[in-house]
Amino acid sequence: MLPEKDILAALHATRVVPVPVSNPHGPLGLEHLAACLQGIVPAAQEDGTHVRRPITLPLETWQKLIAMAHELEERESRPVAPSDLAAALVVQAMESR
């Protein structure tokens, strides 16, 4: 099993939560795991101040976001996900209007 800090870094996570699923393998195990996670992972900002939606971006744009996220990770010494960077850039652009 990986150390907790490695799990956090690999998943760009802010916390690690133990999951009480004894055998998360195979189709039934995955369904059990999904049901368990649904109870642990809260809906995105249930306070009604945020909205989570999938968006489609050109591959070139996504590759640039990945590169920018890696640069930020090195500079800030903390994980930065390309999707979080994209969200921050959209918010910044809308705030400047």
CORSUL-V906138 format. One record per residue. N is the residue number from 1. SS is DSSP state (2 for helix, 1 for strand, 0 for the rest). Layout:
<<N;SS> <N;SS>>
//
This chain:
<<1;0> <2;0> <3;0> <4;2> <5;2> <6;2> <7;2> <8;2> <9;2> <10;2> <11;2> <12;0> <13;0> <14;0> <15;0> <16;0> <17;0> <18;0> <19;0> <20;0> <21;0> <22;0> <23;0> <24;0> <25;0> <26;2> <27;2> <28;2> <29;2> <30;2> <31;2> <32;2> <33;2> <34;2> <35;2> <36;2> <37;2> <38;2> <39;2> <40;2> <41;0> <42;0> <43;0> <44;0> <45;0> <46;0> <47;0> <48;0> <49;0> <50;0> <51;0> <52;0> <53;0> <54;0> <55;0> <56;0> <57;0> <58;0> <59;2> <60;2> <61;2> <62;2> <63;2> <64;2> <65;2> <66;2> <67;2> <68;2> <69;2> <70;2> <71;2> <72;2> <73;2> <74;2> <75;2> <76;2> <77;0> <78;0> <79;0> <80;0> <81;0> <82;2> <83;2> <84;2> <85;2> <86;2> <87;2> <88;2> <89;2> <90;2> <91;2> <92;2> <93;2> <94;2> <95;2> <96;0> <97;0>>
//
